[in-house]
Amino acid sequence: MAGKGNTIQTLLFPILFIWQLPQNIVALGVMLFSKKIRKIDFRHCCLVMEAKLPKGAGGVSLGNFAFVSPGCAHDEHTIRHEADGHTVDSMIFGPLYLLVIGLPSVLHLIWFNRHGAGKSYYDFYTERWANRHAGLG
């Protein structure tokens, strides 16, 4: 039965790739310019990879791709948040994902790194949604 699920994911991958094209183009750019990158997992039509990310970023999801920092490559919470959480947002919003989720997430990360002492990073709507999709709370 596991083979059937993999077949469905393989068939959905190109359809979702086109639906999520803007963020997939950004992800391909990340892959081209990353010095060290390695595959960790493939789940839910999402290729999970370890890559060096900007300081303070544990992970980033871009279409069919999720990148986690080396420090989070074995952190199941971060992987689930990105691959099982933000990936669902990307599938829902398609070409609008970068405006509805991506840009607000980046701005929130910048704000949080400067002013977030004593607050939970996951209270922001983009992070709350991702955690909910991933079954993380």
N, C-alpha and C positions, 0 to 999 in steps of 0.2 A: 504494500500500500504506500510506503514511503516514496517509491519511484514515481507514482502518479502525481504526488504533490510537487516533486521536482520537475516533472514534465510540464505541469501547469505554470509553474514559476518561469520556466524557460520560454514558454509561449507568450506569457504576459510581459516579459522583460522588454522586447522591442516596442510593444504598444505603449507601455508606461514610459519608455525612453523618449518617445516622440511627444507624449502628453506633457512630460516634464522637461522638455528640451532646454529652456533657458538655464535651469539649474544644472542640467547635465553638461551643458557647454562649460559652465563655471567649474564643475567637478573635473572635467577633462583637462582644463587649464591647471587645476591644482595638481593633478597627476603628472602633467608635463613638467611642472616647475618644482615638484617635490624631489629633494635629493634622496631621501630614504622613504620607501613606501613598500608595504607588504600586505598581502591578503590575510585577513583574520577569519572571515566567515562569509557565507552567502545565505541570506534568509529574507523571505518576504519580498522577493525581487530586488533585493538590495545587497550590493557588494560592500562588505565592511572591511576597511583597510586602516592600518596604522600609518600615520604620517605626522611629520612635524607641523604643529599648528602654532598660531600666535600665542604669546604668553597669556595665561589665564583661560584658554579655551581647552576644554576636555574633549570636545568633539564638535563636528559640524556635519549636517546632512544636506546633501545636494542631489535631489532626484533619486536615481537608482544607486547612489553611492553615499556611504557614511564614512567619515574619517574620524579616527580617535587619536589623541596624542599618545606618544609612547608611554607616558605615565598612567594612562587609562586603558591601555591595550588589553589588560586582563581584568578590568573592572566591569563586571556583568551589568551593573546598574547603568553605567555610561553607555555601554554598547546597546542595551535595550532602549534607553532613552533616545538614542540617535536612530538606530536601525528599526526598532519596533514602534517608536513614537513619532519623531519628526518625519520619518518616511511616509507615515500615514497622512500627515498634513500635506506633504508634497503630492501624494496621489489624489487627495481631495481637491486641492487648489490648483494643481497643474501649473500652467504658465503664470499664475498670480502668486505662487508660493514665495518668490523672492520679495514681493511687496508686502504680503500679508504676514509672513513668518520670518523670512530671512533677514531683511533689513531691520525690523523691530528687534529681533534677537541679537543682532550685532550691536545695535545702539544700547540695548539693555545690558549686554556684557560690558561694554565700555563704561556705562554709568555705574553698574554694580561694582566693577573693579575700583572705582574712585570713591563711591559714596555708599556702598552696600553693607558696611560694617553693622552687624547685629540684625541683618535682614536675611531672608531666605531667597536665594537666587531663583528657586523654583516657584515663587509666588507670582511671577510675571506670566501673563496669559499664554505666551508661546511655550513656555517650559511646563506649565500646568497641563496644557493640552497634550504635549508629548508624553508626559508621565501617565496621563489618563489612557492614552492609546496603548501604551506599553504595559499597562496594568501595574504601574508603580505607585499608584495612590492618587 
